[in-house]
């Protein structure tokens, strides 16, 4: 059943009929439900399976902004995160099954979030993470502030905005938050993009002091004797903490909820250092990272052969991915089932659609899984047309199921969320918010 989509303050007049669908038009309400063709099967190549998708419109002012994150606790309780792309500043909004609702966090200058960050200019929201207590964190493109929902994340009153603190007496840098986590003993680890790994024995706050524990390419290096340590232990990872790109991959780094495993990428886009393309893994809360090189790289001689992002469903099952336009054969996903083994972990190359090996038009932006850790999706674009890959074997094999998505909206995809194997949300460029309850059809 299709329902009208409420677009606050905006009246759009679409054609009264669409192919295989019906549009309902009323004052202030547009409901346009395309009855997408029902693809059969659950696997296979492009267009074979993938669900029936519908677009939820963003409000005027945000409708051209990029949507970088989505998180749900049920089919009718979700939030999305946006960054400015020619529209209003970034924000976090409630997302219902039919519409974008209340604005919960606003990145405008000089609003509440920006004031706590103590900086000039608007802020953007880069996505969501959950901490060890199950609280939802909205990542920001600034390291100096944390926003966390201490209750129902769809209620504005649940969101707390906290200054992160200082490091060496100075405010934290402007680089975006890549990962933030704590364990049951209230020990914290924090990573920012193209920056440092920090530790603290206190929760974020105005007086919290963060210690830089890892950044071997910094000047001076951290630790200060990194070069001497590298001589004694050649597998130490000489690399920046995260890779770069616009927009950045939705998972720049992974920190386990007990802090026992941290995984970052190596040899990726805009990374400095001489680590072999693959991943860097720490099993001592970020004090040391070891380089695990990927074998069987199809194009090891391109300028950025290493992955740009990494995600893990737990501290053993991890996925690292690459895919850069104009670099042939860089679209890949590697997976591990023993990442907690650190430098002894093993990584295998997943089976991808056969056309990817010779294409220079594939970009992978993010990976996400259903709670069963078996059904998963990878999002991105193929020649700037939205691309969705699906796995039903825990990431060993990926099939292209983009065709049904393109019928709903043709736009780059940046991130997604799966409540289960059927209820899935996709978000992306220029206000893209797609939803299905039939992702395995």
Secondary structure, DSSP 8 states (H G I E B T S, - for coil): ----EE-TT------SEETTEEEEEETTEEEEEE-------SSSSTTSS----EE----TTTTTSEEEEEEEEETTEEEEEEE-SSSS--EEEEE-SS-EEEEEEE--TTSHHHHHHT-SS---EEEEEE-TTS-EEEEES-TTEEEEESS-TTSGGGEEEEE--EETTEE--SS-EEEEEE-TT--EEEEETTS-EEEESS-SSTT-B-EEEEBTTSSS-BSTTHHHHHHH-TTB--B-SS---SS--S-S-EE-TTSS-EEEEES-TT--B---SEEEEESSTTS--EEEE-SS-TTTTSTT-S-SEEEESSSS-EEEEE--TTSTT--EEEEES-GGGGGG---EE-B--GGGGG-S-EEEEEEEE-TTSSSEEEEEEETTEEEEEEESSTTSB-EE--HHHHHH--S-EEEEEESSSS-EEEEETTTEEEEES-TT-
